[in-house]
Amino acid sequence: MAAGLAALALSACGSGSNQAAGEPKGHFPVQVTSASFPTAQKLSQHSNLVIAIRNSGTKTIPNVAVTICNVTCAYPAPKGEGTSAAAFGQNINQQYLANSSRPVWVVDAPPGPCTYSCKSGGQGGGVTAYANTWALGKLRPGRTATFTWAVTAVQAGRHVVAWEVSAGLAGNAKAVLANGGGLPHGTFTVNVSSKPPQTYVNNSGQIETETATIPSPTSTTSP
């Protein structure tokens, strides 16, 4: 991911400070204690993608971060995949577009504290200057950081959402799985039905919303 983040930094919008300044070098063991996203959804359905990361090592992680990618987070990625598309989006094959990325999910609430910017539709307290990446700061040994994206499906079809964990934004601090030393990453394969959820009044007079039949939310995680 270090090469990917370095490349992304070149295309990132200007920010007031360097979020990767002074990042120490090293490997930081982590455990992905939770990675979930409903595998069957409907248009306009509200869902949560949740990734929880525990610091399994003895050193404080400089800046625990998660990158959300289209299909794969590998670098370099095939055309139209990786971070060439916006997080929770995909590229459309049409010429002469200023931006070919179109959302599959709209992010209603991103990770991190939701202050003024977030409440006004911004990207939240966890946003970084790196494309598709959110960070929650330092993570002490034994502590867990939980990344939650509240999203709404807006594009029907079969979609693959990839994610990858890092210990910093400059590529010097590398997150590794505590049980094998590999890169913490995985994918979710999600089928979004074109039939939107229906609302109805139950026997108690309350309005309820029908949701898709959802198997246990899982992620394919690769060591």
C-alpha positions as CSV (number, residue, x, y, z in Angstrom):
1,M,0.0,0.0,0.0
2,A,2.9,2.3,0.5
3,A,3.4,2.8,-3.2
4,G,-0.3,3.3,-3.7
5,L,-0.5,6.0,-1.0
6,A,2.6,7.7,-2.4
7,A,1.0,7.9,-5.8
8,L,-2.3,9.1,-4.3
9,A,-0.5,11.8,-2.4
10,L,0.5,13.4,-5.7
11,S,-3.2,13.7,-6.8
12,A,-4.6,14.6,-3.5
13,C,-6.2,18.0,-3.0
14,G,-4.2,20.6,-1.0
15,S,-4.5,20.4,2.7
16,G,-3.3,22.7,5.5
17,S,-0.8,20.3,7.0
18,N,1.1,17.2,6.1
19,Q,-0.8,14.3,7.8
20,A,2.1,11.9,7.2
21,A,4.9,14.2,8.6
22,G,7.3,12.5,11.0
23,E,5.9,9.0,10.5
24,P,8.2,6.3,12.0
25,K,9.3,3.3,10.0
26,G,8.3,-0.2,11.2
27,H,5.8,-3.0,11.2
28,F,2.7,-2.8,13.5
29,P,0.8,-6.0,14.2
30,V,-3.0,-5.7,14.1
31,Q,-6.0,-7.9,14.4
32,V,-9.1,-7.3,12.3
33,T,-11.7,-8.1,14.9
34,S,-14.7,-7.2,12.7
35,A,-15.3,-6.7,9.0
36,S,-18.9,-6.6,7.9
37,F,-21.2,-5.3,5.2
38,P,-24.6,-6.8,4.2
39,T,-24.1,-9.0,1.1
40,A,-27.7,-8.5,-0.1
41,Q,-29.1,-5.0,-0.3
42,K,-31.8,-3.0,-2.1
43,L,-31.8,0.4,-3.7
44,S,-32.3,3.2,-1.1
45,Q,-31.5,0.8,1.7
46,H,-29.3,2.2,4.5
47,S,-26.5,-0.1,5.6
48,N,-23.3,0.1,7.6
49,L,-19.8,-1.1,6.6
50,V,-17.8,-1.7,9.7
51,I,-14.1,-2.6,10.1
52,A,-12.7,-2.8,13.6
53,I,-8.9,-3.0,14.0
54,R,-7.1,-3.9,17.3
55,N,-3.5,-3.0,17.9
56,S,-2.0,-6.4,18.8
57,G,1.6,-5.2,19.2
58,T,3.6,-3.4,21.8
59,K,4.0,-0.1,20.0
60,T,1.5,2.7,19.4
61,I,0.3,2.8,15.8
62,P,1.1,6.3,14.4
63,N,-2.2,6.7,12.4
64,V,-4.5,3.7,11.8
65,A,-6.2,4.1,8.5
66,V,-8.5,2.2,6.1
67,T,-8.7,2.7,2.3
68,I,-11.9,1.7,0.4
69,C,-11.4,0.7,-3.2
70,N,-13.3,-0.5,-6.2
71,V,-12.8,-4.3,-6.6
72,T,-9.2,-4.3,-5.4
73,C,-6.7,-2.1,-3.4
74,A,-3.7,-3.6,-5.1
75,Y,-1.3,-1.2,-6.7
76,P,-1.1,-0.8,-9.6
77,A,-4.7,-1.8,-10.2
78,P,-6.4,-2.6,-13.5
79,K,-8.0,0.3,-15.3
80,G,-11.2,1.4,-13.6
81,E,-10.4,-0.4,-10.4
82,G,-8.5,0.5,-7.2
83,T,-8.7,4.1,-6.2
84,S,-9.3,5.4,-9.8
85,A,-12.9,5.4,-8.8
86,A,-14.2,7.2,-5.7
87,A,-14.8,5.2,-2.6
88,F,-18.1,3.3,-2.8
89,G,-18.2,4.1,-6.5
90,Q,-17.3,2.8,-9.9
91,N,-16.2,4.3,-13.2
92,I,-18.5,4.5,-16.2
93,N,-17.1,3.9,-19.7
94,Q,-18.0,7.2,-21.4
95,Q,-15.7,9.6,-23.1
96,Y,-15.2,13.3,-22.5
97,L,-16.3,13.2,-18.8
98,A,-14.5,15.5,-16.4
99,N,-15.1,12.8,-13.7
100,S,-16.0,9.2,-14.8
101,S,-16.6,8.0,-11.2
102,R,-20.2,7.4,-10.2
103,P,-21.5,6.4,-6.8
104,V,-22.8,2.9,-6.1
105,W,-23.4,4.0,-2.4
106,V,-23.8,7.5,-1.1
107,V,-21.9,8.0,2.2
108,D,-24.4,9.3,4.7
109,A,-22.0,9.3,7.7
110,P,-18.2,8.6,7.4
111,P,-15.7,7.4,10.1
112,G,-14.5,9.9,12.7
113,P,-16.2,12.7,14.7
114,C,-19.1,14.3,12.9
115,T,-18.5,18.0,13.4
116,Y,-19.7,21.0,11.3
117,S,-18.3,19.8,8.0
118,C,-19.8,16.3,8.4
119,K,-23.2,17.6,9.4
120,S,-23.1,19.8,6.3
121,G,-22.4,16.8,4.0
122,G,-18.6,16.8,4.4
123,Q,-16.4,13.8,4.7
124,G,-16.1,13.7,8.5
125,G,-13.3,13.9,11.1
126,G,-11.5,10.8,9.7
127,V,-11.0,12.2,6.2
128,T,-7.4,12.5,4.9
129,A,-5.7,14.2,1.9
130,Y,-5.3,10.7,0.4
131,A,-7.9,9.4,-2.0
132,N,-10.4,7.0,-0.6
133,T,-8.6,6.8,2.8
134,W,-9.9,7.6,6.3
135,A,-7.7,7.7,9.4
136,L,-8.5,7.7,13.1
137,G,-5.2,8.7,14.6
138,K,-2.9,7.0,17.0
139,L,-3.9,3.6,18.4
140,R,-2.2,2.4,21.6
141,P,-1.4,-1.3,22.2
142,G,-4.5,-3.4,23.1
143,R,-6.9,-0.7,21.9
144,T,-9.4,-1.1,19.0
145,A,-10.3,1.5,16.4
146,T,-13.7,1.0,14.7
147,F,-14.3,2.5,11.2
148,T,-18.0,2.8,10.4
149,W,-19.4,4.1,7.1
150,A,-23.2,4.6,7.0
151,V,-24.2,4.3,3.3
152,T,-27.2,4.2,1.0
153,A,-27.3,2.0,-2.1
154,V,-28.0,4.0,-5.3
155,Q,-26.8,1.6,-8.0
156,A,-28.3,-1.9,-8.6
157,G,-26.1,-4.8,-9.6
158,R,-23.2,-7.0,-8.3
159,H,-20.4,-4.9,-6.8
160,V,-17.1,-5.7,-5.1
161,V,-15.8,-3.3,-2.4
162,A,-12.2,-3.8,-1.3
163,W,-10.5,-2.5,1.8
164,E,-7.0,-2.3,3.2
165,V,-5.5,-1.3,6.5
166,S,-2.4,0.8,7.1
167,A,-0.6,2.1,10.1
168,G,0.2,5.5,8.6
169,L,-0.2,7.6,5.6
170,A,3.4,7.9,4.3
171,G,4.1,4.2,3.8
172,N,6.8,4.1,6.5
173,A,4.5,2.5,9.1
174,K,3.1,-0.7,7.8
175,A,0.2,-2.7,9.3
176,V,0.7,-6.4,9.3
177,L,-1.6,-9.2,10.5
178,A,-0.6,-10.5,14.0
179,N,-1.2,-14.1,13.0
180,G,0.8,-14.2,9.9
181,G,2.5,-10.9,9.1
182,G,0.5,-10.4,5.9
183,L,-1.3,-7.2,4.7
184,P,-4.6,-6.7,6.4
185,H,-7.1,-6.4,3.6
186,G,-10.3,-8.0,2.2
187,T,-13.3,-7.7,-0.1
188,F,-17.1,-7.6,0.2
189,T,-19.2,-8.9,-2.7
190,V,-22.6,-7.2,-2.5
191,N,-25.7,-7.7,-4.6
192,V,-27.9,-4.7,-4.8
193,S,-31.5,-5.4,-5.9
194,S,-33.2,-3.0,-8.2
195,K,-36.4,-3.3,-6.2
196,P,-36.4,-0.5,-3.5
197,P,-37.5,-1.4,0.0
198,Q,-41.2,-1.0,0.7
199,T,-42.7,0.7,3.7
200,Y,-45.8,-0.5,5.4
201,V,-47.8,0.0,8.6
202,N,-47.6,-2.9,11.1
203,N,-50.4,-4.1,13.4
204,S,-49.3,-1.6,16.0
205,G,-49.7,1.3,13.7
206,Q,-46.0,1.9,13.2
207,I,-44.3,2.5,9.9
208,E,-41.7,-0.1,9.0
209,T,-39.4,-0.6,6.1
210,E,-38.9,-3.9,4.3
211,T,-35.2,-4.8,3.9
212,A,-33.5,-7.3,1.7
213,T,-33.0,-10.8,2.9
214,I,-29.5,-10.5,4.2
215,P,-27.1,-13.4,5.0
216,S,-24.7,-13.0,7.7
217,P,-22.5,-10.0,6.8
218,T,-19.1,-11.2,5.9
219,S,-15.9,-10.1,4.3
220,T,-13.3,-12.2,2.5
221,T,-10.1,-11.4,4.3
222,S,-6.7,-12.3,2.9
223,P,-3.6,-12.7,5.0
